[in-house]
Amino acid sequence: MSRVHDALRRAERSVELAGRPSQPSARSAAASPAPPPPVFAPPPREARPAAPPAETIPSPAAAVAGAAPDESMAGLLEQVEEVPFQPAAGSLLVDLNQPYEAPMGEFRALRTRLNHMKSLQPLHSVVVTSPSQAEGKSVSAANLALVQSHLAENNTLLADFDFRRPIIHNLFGLQRSPGITDYLMGKVPLHQAMRRIAGTPLYIMPAGEAVINPLELLNLKEVRILLDRLPSLFNWIILDSPPLLFAADANLLSTLCHGTLLVVRIGHTTVDSVARSMQSLCNNNVLGVVVNAARRGELYSKYTYYQTYYAKEEVEAAHPGDSTLA
């Protein structure tokens, strides 16, 4: 039996060797052409077409359709609609025709300090906010913009970035929309989101139509692009924002602007809320604190009379015989 098994094994081996292809020599392998690819090889993968670019909100560089970036920014202000200055009754806005009244004088003093700071450091955009509601931040932002625009050739933009409870449009008697949110969502070009107060270099950007998620809208890259490009058009950009302790909007905007002003109200704002607000801002870019709703005897008294009197004397000396100064 062992011989039979050996014979069967030899037969199986011979069959296996007969079925194997003979190995070509190195010379014949080099001379023979490469064999064609097997019929079952997968066809070459076709290149997938590139996905169309996602639609994005038009940036300020493309604010005017069909214009190059430089042209769109250069001619943008000429396309802004002019509106008359018609402040709402009880708006507490300063009267530019009465430059020597106490509130006007205080905001002029604030303007002088900010302009001095601007001469020492880059300072174009300022966020005006407060620890909580009803502390006068919006009125303070509006009055600061008014006195800044009172200077000749001092283009000033007042932008209402308080998308939660905007009131800048009410103070100036304007329509809320179109405004900033309409521009950020790509519904209008930039010049249609602005209004110019006739006879002044003051421009207003109302908040625009209401949105469900204000903070997510502020996180769009278009907001950063907008705030980076606006200083090429305006000497001052003043932003009204929500209170610090009720939303994170002002904290985000403060990182995108050159400075922040904190408005507090005497008899309303607590020391604790001021401390918490400063901590939320990390003390970065805080330009100062504006004290609001102070009684005349607390801040003015003799200093206000001294300041007003000598201001009038200087003007009368420069314009002798002008009856409008009486």
FIDREN-342316 format. One record per atom (N, C-alpha, C): x, z, y. Coordinates in pm, whole numbers, padded with zeros to 5 digits, always signed. Each point is the difference from the previous one (the first is absolute). Layout:
REM FIDREN-342316
XZY
...
This chain:
REM FIDREN-342316
+00083+00000-00121
-00083+00000+00121
+00085+00000+00124
+00112+00061-00014
+00086+00005+00119
+00048-00139+00038
+00024-00084-00100
+00041-00136+00033
-00113-00078+00066
-00122+00023-00045
-00115-00068+00063
-00015+00042+00145
+00014+00128+00021
-00010+00048+00138
+00110-00057+00087
+00117-00009-00060
+00110-00056+00079
-00026-00147+00032
-00057-00071-00094
-00029-00142+00024
-00107-00018+00105
-00101+00083-00007
-00106-00008+00103
+00055+00031+00140
+00087+00095+00003
+00057+00032+00132
+00085-00115+00052
+00077-00063-00094
+00081-00114+00046
-00086-00115+00044
-00116-00018-00066
-00090-00110+00039
-00063+00026+00136
-00038+00123+00024
-00060+00034+00130
+00101-00018+00114
+00123+00037-00032
+00102-00016+00105
+00027-00147+00030
-00001-00081-00105
+00024-00142+00022
-00111-00064+00082
-00123+00042-00027
-00112-00054+00079
+00011+00041+00147
+00036+00126+00020
+00014+00045+00139
+00110-00076+00071
+00112-00022-00065
+00109-00073+00064
-00036-00145+00025
-00080-00059-00092
-00039-00140+00020
-00095-00015+00118
-00083+00103+00025
-00097-00010+00110
+00060+00024+00137
+00116+00063+00009
+00063+00026+00130
+00063-00126+00055
-00014-00027+00132
+00067-00118+00060
+00148+00021+00003
+00068-00107-00023
+00146+00007+00000
+00049+00028+00142
+00102+00080+00017
+00057+00033+00130
+00087-00115+00047
-00029-00057+00113
+00085-00110+00049
+00135+00054+00043
+00094-00088-00005
+00133+00037+00045
+00002+00013+00151
+00104+00065+00052
+00010+00019+00144
+00007-00133+00073
+00072-00099-00065
+00014-00130+00068
-00132-00073+00004
-00074-00002-00112
-00127-00072+00000
-00102+00068+00088
+00006+00134+00007
-00095+00071+00088
+00026-00032+00144
+00126-00015+00036
+00029-00031+00140
-00039-00142+00035
+00009-00091-00101
-00031-00139+00030
-00147-00029-00003
-00073+00072-00079
-00143-00030-00013
-00077+00054+00120
-00102-00072+00043
-00079+00047+00115
-00078+00124-00036
-00037+00077+00103
-00076+00123-00021
-00136-00035-00057
-00048+00077-00096
-00132-00029-00059
-00109+00019+00103
-00108-00076-00016
-00111+00013+00095
-00064+00137-00013
-00062+00049+00103
-00063+00132-00008
-00113-00003-00100
-00026+00110-00068
-00108+00003-00099
-00133-00029+00066
-00088-00055-00083
-00128-00042+00055
-00085+00118+00041
+00031+00118-00054
-00083+00115+00034
+00053+00077+00120
+00108-00051+00066
+00053+00071+00117
-00104-00002+00112
-00019+00108+00071
-00100+00004+00108
+00041-00090+00114
-00095-00066+00063
+00034-00087+00115
+00055+00084+00114
+00079-00062+00086
+00056+00076+00114
-00113+00055+00087
+00020+00125+00045
-00102+00068+00080
-00008-00062+00139
-00120-00037+00037
-00019-00061+00131
+00010+00106+00107
+00060-00038+00110
+00012+00093+00112
-00138+00028+00060
-00028+00125+00013
-00130+00037+00057
-00003-00029+00150
-00110-00051+00051
-00006-00025+00145
+00008+00130+00076
+00069-00003+00112
+00015+00121+00081
-00136+00046+00051
-00020+00130-00005
-00128+00055+00047
-00010-00018+00150
-00118-00035+00049
-00015-00017+00145
+00026+00130+00070
+00062-00003+00118
+00030+00124+00072
-00129+00073+00036
+00007+00132-00012
-00118+00080+00034
-00028-00008+00148
-00128-00001+00033
-00039-00004+00140
+00037+00130+00068
+00065-00011+00110
+00042+00118+00076
-00062-00004+00138
-00003+00114+00061
-00054+00010+00135
+00097-00065+00096
-00047-00083+00092
+00092-00067+00093
+00081+00103+00077
+00131-00021+00006
+00086+00090+00075
-00006-00036+00147
+00049+00089+00089
-00001-00034+00143
+00075-00127+00032
+00098-00038-00084
+00072-00124+00027
-00091-00122-00013
-00107+00012-00076
-00094-00111-00017
-00134+00034+00064
+00004+00077+00107
-00126+00044+00061
-00079-00116+00058
+00069-00099+00050
-00068-00117+00054
+00016-00114-00099
-00109-00047-00055
+00006-00102-00104
+00066-00126+00052
+00090-00053-00081
+00065-00125+00033
+00117+00012+00094
+00039+00121+00037
+00111+00016+00092
+00118+00061-00072
+00119-00034+00046
+00120+00061-00056
+00005+00146+00039
+00079+00082-00074
+00002+00142+00030
+00035+00032+00144
+00106-00060+00055
+00038+00029+00137
-00107-00042+00098
-00059-00117-00024
-00104-00049+00091
-00123+00089-00005
-00036+00048-00119
-00120+00080-00012
+00012+00129+00077
+00116+00064-00005
+00019+00126+00070
+00015-00022+00150
+00067-00109+00038
+00025-00025+00142
-00130-00029+00075
-00088-00079-00058
-00123-00036+00070
-00120+00083-00038
+00021+00108-00073
-00113+00076-00050
-00077+00069+00112
+00070+00063+00093
-00068+00077+00105
-00083-00089+00091
+00038-00126+00011
-00077-00090+00085
-00137-00032-00059
-00018+00022-00129
-00126-00030-00066
-00094+00121-00009
+00048+00116+00043
-00081+00122-00011
-00113-00003+00102
-00118+00038-00044
-00117+00002+00087
+00012+00112+00104
-00036-00031+00124
-00001+00101+00106
-00139+00061+00012
-00003+00132+00020
-00126+00072+00016
+00013+00090+00122
-00109+00028+00069
+00008+00089+00117
+00022+00144-00042
+00054+00078+00092
+00022+00142-00025
-00130+00073+00031
-00071+00036-00106
-00129+00068+00013
-00002+00122-00091
+00069+00107+00040
+00003+00119-00086
-00138+00062-00015
-00024+00056-00115
-00129+00063-00025
-00015+00125+00085
-00123+00033+00032
-00028+00121+00078
+00045+00122-00079
+00071+00089+00067
+00048+00120-00066
+00116-00022-00093
+00071-00112+00014
+00112-00030-00090
+00126+00079+00033
+00006+00061+00122
+00114+00081+00044
+00127-00084+00018
-00016-00130+00020
+00117-00083+00028
+00041+00018+00145
+00130-00010+00024
+00051+00018+00135
-00044-00117+00087
-00012+00026+00127
-00038-00102+00098
+00126-00051+00067
+00034-00125-00028
+00122-00057+00057
-00008-00014+00151
-00121+00003+00056
-00016-00008+00144
+00021+00133+00069
+00017+00108-00077
+00026+00132+00056
+00126+00056-00064
+00115-00055+00040
+00125+00036-00069
+00049+00141+00027
-00061+00070+00096
+00050+00133+00035
-00087+00112-00056
-00101-00033-00077
-00078+00103-00065
+00083+00067-00110
-00035+00125-00030
+00082+00079-00092
+00016-00064-00139
-00106-00044-00066
+00022-00059-00134
+00089-00123+00006
-00019-00083+00102
+00082-00119+00013
+00146+00039+00020
+00024+00104+00079
+00137+00043+00023
+00067+00051-00125
-00075+00070-00083
+00060+00052-00123
+00036-00111-00097
-00085-00100-00010
+00032-00111-00090
+00111-00086+00056
+00011-00006+00130
+00114-00070+00060
+00129+00075-00030
-00006+00133+00001
+00119+00078-00036
+00039-00024-00146
-00100-00008-00088
+00027-00031-00140
+00060-00138-00014
-00053-00095+00076
+00055-00136-00003
+00146+00000+00044
+00032+00076+00105
+00138+00005+00049
+00094+00055-00106
-00043+00104-00070
+00085+00058-00103
+00022-00097-00115
-00105-00069-00041
+00014-00095-00109
+00090-00118+00040
-00016-00047+00122
+00084-00110+00046
+00146+00042+00009
+00023+00127+00035
+00138+00048+00002
+00056+00007-00142
-00080+00047-00094
+00045+00003-00139
+00026-00141-00052
-00079-00094+00047
+00019-00139-00044
+00133-00056+00047
+00048+00049+00114
+00130-00046+00049
+00116+00056-00081
-00027+00102-00080
+00105+00063-00079
-00003-00040-00147
-00113-00049-00047
-00014-00035-00141
-00106-00109-00015
+00002-00075-00110
-00105-00100-00022
-00135+00069-00013
-00091-00034+00089
-00130+00067+00002
-00104-00098+00052
-00075-00061-00090
-00104-00095+00037
-00137+00041-00052
-00006+00052-00122
-00128+00033-00062
-00012+00151-00017
-00116+00054+00041
-00024+00144-00003
-00134+00026-00067
+00000+00091-00097
-00123+00044-00066
-00050+00124+00073
-00126-00001+00040
-00062+00116+00064
-00098+00060-00101
+00023+00125-00036
-00083+00065-00100
-00020+00146+00039
-00069+00074-00085
-00030+00141+00025
-00012+00071-00134
+00008+00133+00000
-00017+00070-00128
-00139-00019-00060
-00103+00012+00082
-00137-00011-00051
-00085-00080+00097
-00128-00004-00024
-00091-00079+00083
-00032+00071+00131
-00055-00079+00094
-00051+00051+00128
+00108+00067+00082
+00122-00054-00004
+00109+00055+00082
+00044-00095+00111
-00066-00115+00010
+00025-00090+00112
+00110-00102-00020
+00033-00030-00125
+00109-00096-00024
-00035-00141+00046
-00124-00043-00024
-00038-00137+00036
-00004-00019+00151
-00054+00098+00071
-00002-00008+00146
+00141+00005+00056
+00086+00083-00059
+00139+00007+00045
+00072-00133-00024
-00023-00062-00115
+00061-00130-00029
-00048-00106+00099
-00130+00000+00029
-00055-00098+00092
+00054+00020+00142
+00008+00125+00045
+00050+00025+00135
+00149-00031+00012
+00076+00029-00105
+00142-00035+00003
+00017-00151+00008
-00080-00075-00074
+00007-00146+00006
-00039-00051+00139
-00099+00063+00062
-00043-00042+00133
+00111+00020+00103
+00065+00115-00001
+00104+00024+00101
+00124-00084-00029
+00028-00030-00127
+00113-00088-00029
-00028-00140+00053
-00123-00047-00016
-00035-00134+00047
-00011-00005+00152
+00000+00116+00067
-00007+00002+00146
+00130-00049+00062
+00110+00004-00075
+00126-00053+00048
+00000-00152-00011
+00062-00065+00096
+00001-00146+00002
+00078-00054-00119
-00054-00104-00061
+00064-00072-00110
+00037+00095-00114
-00086+00096-00026
+00025+00094-00109
-00109-00021-00105
+00014-00107-00078
-00101-00032-00101
-00016+00117-00097
-00123+00046-00012
-00030+00118-00082
-00113-00033-00095
+00016+00043-00125
-00104-00021-00101
-00050+00136-00047
-00132+00017+00006
-00065+00119-00055
-00072-00042-00127
+00046+00050-00115
-00053-00042-00130
-00069+00118-00067
-00123-00022-00045
-00078+00106-00064
+00020-00009-00151
+00095+00080-00051
+00025+00005-00144
-00075+00114-00066
-00094+00058+00069
-00087+00102-00061
-00119-00074-00060
+00020-00053-00120
-00105-00079-00065
-00114+00088-00051
+00019+00131-00001
-00102+00090-00053
-00105+00034+00106
+00046+00033+00120
-00092+00033+00109
+00051-00060+00131
-00002-00131+00012
+00055-00064+00121
-00091+00019+00121
+00060+00025+00116
-00080+00012+00124
+00063-00073+00117
+00116-00061-00018
+00063-00069+00113
-00092-00109+00056
-00068-00072-00087
-00090-00106+00048
-00115+00059+00081
-00046+00121-00035
-00106+00064+00078
+00050+00043+00137
+00123+00049+00008
+00054+00043+00128
+00006-00114+00100
+00033-00119-00048
+00017-00115+00089
-00122-00091+00001
-00107+00037-00069
-00120-00082-00001
+00018-00134-00068
+00073-00002-00113
+00028-00124-00072
-00070-00001-00135
-00002-00116-00064
-00049-00012-00136
+00109+00047-00096
-00043+00066-00107
+00097+00050-00097
+00066-00112-00079
-00071-00109-00023
+00052-00111-00079
-00015-00129+00080
+00096-00093-00013
+00117+00001-00089
+00111+00090+00052
+00074+00056-00095
+00107+00092+00035
+00109+00000-00104
+00066+00114-00014
+00119+00008-00085
-00033-00026-00146
-00104+00064-00051
-00033-00020-00142
-00037-00145-00029
-00068-00065+00093
-00035-00141-00020
+00126-00086-00009
+00099+00032+00083
+00126-00075-00004
+00075+00026-00131
+00008+00128-00040
+00075+00034-00121
-00064-00061-00125
-00132-00018+00002
-00068-00061-00114
-00006-00151+00009
+00067-00058+00101
+00009-00145+00009
-00123-00069+00052
-00088+00073+00068
-00124-00061+00047
+00014-00066+00138
+00092+00049+00082
+00019-00056+00133
+00149-00006+00030
+00043-00092+00085
+00140+00002+00046
+00023+00117+00094
+00126+00027+00028
+00035+00121+00074
-00058+00002+00140
+00001-00113+00069
-00046+00001+00139
-00149+00031+00010
-00078-00031-00105
-00143+00033+00003
-00027+00147-00027
+00099+00072-00050
-00015+00143-00022
+00035+00082+00124
+00036-00068+00109
+00040+00068+00123
-00096-00032+00113
-00002+00086+00101
-00066-00025+00127
+00097+00039+00111
-00009-00072+00110
+00083+00035+00116
-00089+00050+00112
+00034+00114+00055
-00073+00053+00115
+00036-00086+00120
-00099-00062+00060
+00023-00097+00107
+00077+00064+00116
+00098-00074+00050
+00077+00046+00114
+00109+00099-00034
+00021+00030-00125
+00101+00097-00042
+00078-00055-00119
+00119+00057-00026
+00073-00038-00122
-00036+00089-00118
-00123+00052-00002
-00044+00088-00109
-00080-00081-00101
+00040+00010-00126
-00067-00069-00110
-00056+00106-00096
-00119-00027-00051
-00068+00093-00090
-00018-00068-00136
+00033+00073-00107
-00031-00045-00136
-00096+00103-00060
-00130-00029-00003
-00092+00094-00064
+00024+00008-00150
-00066+00096-00063
+00025+00025-00142
-00046-00115-00088
-00108-00066+00036
-00054-00104-00086
-00110+00055-00089
-00048-00083-00090
-00111+00042-00085
+00043+00112-00094
-00097+00079-00042
+00028+00115-00086
+00051-00045-00136
+00092+00079-00055
+00057-00027-00132
-00017+00124-00087
-00003-00023-00131
-00022+00111-00093
+00127+00080-00022
+00115-00067+00001
+00127+00065-00034
+00100-00019+00114
-00009+00076+00109
+00091-00020+00113
+00146+00019-00036
+00032+00101-00080
+00140+00027-00031
+00062-00113-00081
-00074-00058-00093
+00052-00113-00076
+00023-00121+00090
-00085-00018+00099
+00019-00111+00093
+00126+00022+00083
+00026+00123+00039
+00120+00029+00079
+00127-00016-00082
-00010+00004-00132
+00117-00016-00085
+00038-00146-00022
-00080-00093+00050
+00034-00141-00014
+00126-00033+00078
+00078-00092-00053
+00123-00040+00068
-00030-00066+00135
-00121-00054+00015
-00036-00064+00127
-00001+00099+00116
-00027+00128-00028
+00001+00101+00106
+00142+00018+00053
+00095+00009-00092
+00140+00013+00041
+00047-00123+00078
-00037-00117-00051
+00040-00123+00070
-00060-00003+00140
-00126+00039+00012
-00067+00002+00129
+00071+00092+00098
+00029+00123-00043
+00063+00097+00089
+00145-00037+00030
+00063-00077-00086
+00136-00046+00028
+00003-00113+00102
-00106-00081+00003
-00001-00117+00088
-00061+00027+00137
-00089+00097+00009
-00067+00025+00127
+00094+00038+00114
+00111+00071-00023
+00090+00029+00113
+00058-00123+00068
-00005-00115-00064
+00045-00122+00068
-00100-00047+00105
-00123+00055-00004
-00103-00038+00096
-00033+00110+00099
+00020+00125-00039
-00043+00112+00083
+00115+00097+00023
+00002+00057+00120
+00097+00105+00029
-00037+00130-00069
-00132+00023-00012
-00048+00122-00064
-00114-00034-00094
+00004+00057-00121
-00110-00008-00096
-00043+00143-00030
-00120+00036+00037
-00051+00136-00015
-00109-00003-00106
+00018+00078-00106
-00092+00000-00113
-00080+00129-00003
-00130-00012-00004
-00086+00115-00027
-00019+00009-00150
+00015+00120-00057
-00006+00016-00145
-00087+00120-00035
-00042+00012-00126
-00079+00116-00043
+00080+00129+00010
-00068+00116+00000
+00070+00128+00004
+00090+00019-00122
+00106+00074+00020
+00100+00017-00105
-00050+00081-00119
-00080+00103+00025
-00040+00090-00106
-00124-00046-00075
-00053-00118+00035
-00119-00050-00067
+00025-00130-00077
+00110-00066+00027
+00033-00126-00069
+00149-00024+00013
+00052-00082-00090
+00143-00032+00000
+00033-00123+00084
-00099-00055+00069
+00021-00123+00077
+00108+00017+00107
-00010+00109+00076
+00096+00021+00109
+00141+00021-00053
+00013+00067-00115
+00133+00019-00059
+00062-00135-00036
-00081-00089-00056
+00050-00133-00036
+00037-00079+00125
-00086+00002+00100
+00027-00076+00123
+00123+00053+00072
+00024+00130-00007
+00116+00058+00068
+00131-00052-00058
-00001-00038-00128
+00121-00056-00060
+00022-00145+00041
-00103-00065+00054
+00010-00140+00039
+00022-00018+00149
-00007+00110+00076
+00012-00008+00146
+00123+00078+00047
+00028-00014+00128
+00121+00061+00056
-00017+00147+00034
-00123+00047+00019
-00019+00139+00037
-00144+00042-00016
-00022+00132+00008
-00133+00058-00018
-00025+00104+00109
-00118-00003+00059
-00045+00102+00095
-00111+00081-00066
+00012+00131+00008
-00100+00090-00059
-00084+00059+00113
-00131-00023-00006
-00093+00049+00103
-00066+00127-00052
+00006+00106+00080
-00064+00128-00035
-00095+00038+00112
-00099+00079-00034
-00103+00039+00096
+00002+00152+00016
+00017+00044+00122
+00003+00144+00026
-00135+00061-00034
+00004+00111-00072
-00122+00067-00041
-00062-00057-00126
+00058-00105-00054
-00054-00064-00121
+00105-00009-00110
+00119-00047+00034
+00107-00017-00098
+00067+00134-00028
+00022+00029-00125
+00066+00124-00039
+00149-00025-00020
+00078+00109+00009
+00144-00010-00022
+00029-00046-00142
-00079+00049-00094
+00021-00038-00139
-00021-00149-00022
-00101-00057+00063
-00025-00144-00017
+00111-00083+00063
+00057+00048+00111
+00113-00072+00061
+00120+00004-00094
+00026+00118-00058
+00114+00012-00091
-00018-00088-00122
-00120-00003-00056
-00026-00086-00116
+00013-00147+00035
-00043-00036+00120
+00011-00140+00042
+00145-00042+00015
+00081+00087+00059
+00141-00032+00015
+00069-00011-00135
-00040+00086-00094
+00058-00008-00134
-00039-00131-00070
-00124-00044+00021
-00044-00125-00063
+00075-00119+00055
+00041+00009+00128
+00079-00107+00060
+00149+00015-00030
+00038+00110-00063
+00140+00026-00033
+00089+00003+00125
-00064+00027+00114
+00072+00009+00128
+00074-00129+00036
-00036-00108-00064
+00066-00128+00028
-00076-00077+00108
+00076-00048+00100
-00057-00085+00106
-00110+00069+00079
-00002+00133+00004
-00098+00070+00083
+00053+00004+00143
-00066-00072+00090
+00047-00010+00137
-00038+00121+00083
-00112+00062-00034
-00044+00115+00077
-00145+00035-00030
-00048+00102+00069
-00137+00049-00016
-00072-00014+00133
-00118-00059-00003
-00083-00017+00120
-00107+00109-00004
-00003+00085+00103
-00097+00108+00008
-00123-00051+00073
-00114+00009-00066
-00123-00057+00053
-00098+00112+00035
-00091-00030+00096
-00110+00089+00038
+00049+00129+00062
+00110-00004+00073
+00047+00119+00071
-00076+00013+00132
-00026+00123+00040
-00067+00023+00127
+00096-00028+00115
-00057-00035+00113
+00083-00039+00114
+00098+00111+00037
-00043+00124+00003
+00088+00108+00041
+00113+00027-00096
-00010-00046-00125
+00102+00028-00100
+00121-00093+00012
-00025-00124+00042
+00111-00096+00001
+00029-00060+00137
-00095+00004+00091
+00020-00072+00126
+00046+00093+00112
-00093+00070+00063
+00024+00092+00111
+00084-00067+00108
+00104+00069+00045
+00078-00050+00113
+00083-00122-00037
+00044-00008-00125
+00085-00113-00037
-00074-00132+00014
-00127-00001-00037
-00077-00122+00012
-00015-00041+00146
-00027+00098+00086
-00012-00032+00143
+00132-00053+00053
+00110+00062-00037
+00132-00045+00045
+00027-00143-00046
-00029-00025-00126
+00025-00133-00055
-00088-00104+00068
-00129+00030+00016
-00093-00094+00061
+00034-00025+00146
+00030+00106+00071
+00028-00013+00144
+00120-00089+00025
+00110+00026-00070
+00120-00079+00025
-00012-00141-00056
-00082-00018-00100
-00025-00137-00047
-00071-00080+00108
-00097+00062+00066
-00071-00070+00108
+00094-00027+00117
+00084+00098+00032
+00092-00019+00111
+00094-00118-00025
+00048-00012-00125
+00090-00110-00031
-00071-00135+00010
-00125-00006-00047
-00073-00125+00007
-00032-00036+00145
-00040+00100+00079
-00033-00028+00140
+00123-00046+00076
+00117+00053-00035
+00122-00045+00065
+00034-00143-00036
-00032-00037-00126
+00028-00137-00043
-00101-00100+00054
-00125+00048+00027
-00107-00089+00049
-00064+00062+00125
+00066+00001+00112
-00055+00062+00120
-00122-00076+00050
-00100+00076+00044
-00119-00061+00057
-00100-00049-00100
+00021+00023-00129
-00095-00047-00103
-00114+00100-00008
-00121-00042+00040
-00115+00090+00002
-00049+00036-00138
+00036-00079-00103
-00049+00028-00135
+00065+00124-00059
+00107+00049+00062
+00066+00119-00053
-00063+00128+00052
-00088-00008+00094
-00060+00121+00056
-00094+00063-00102
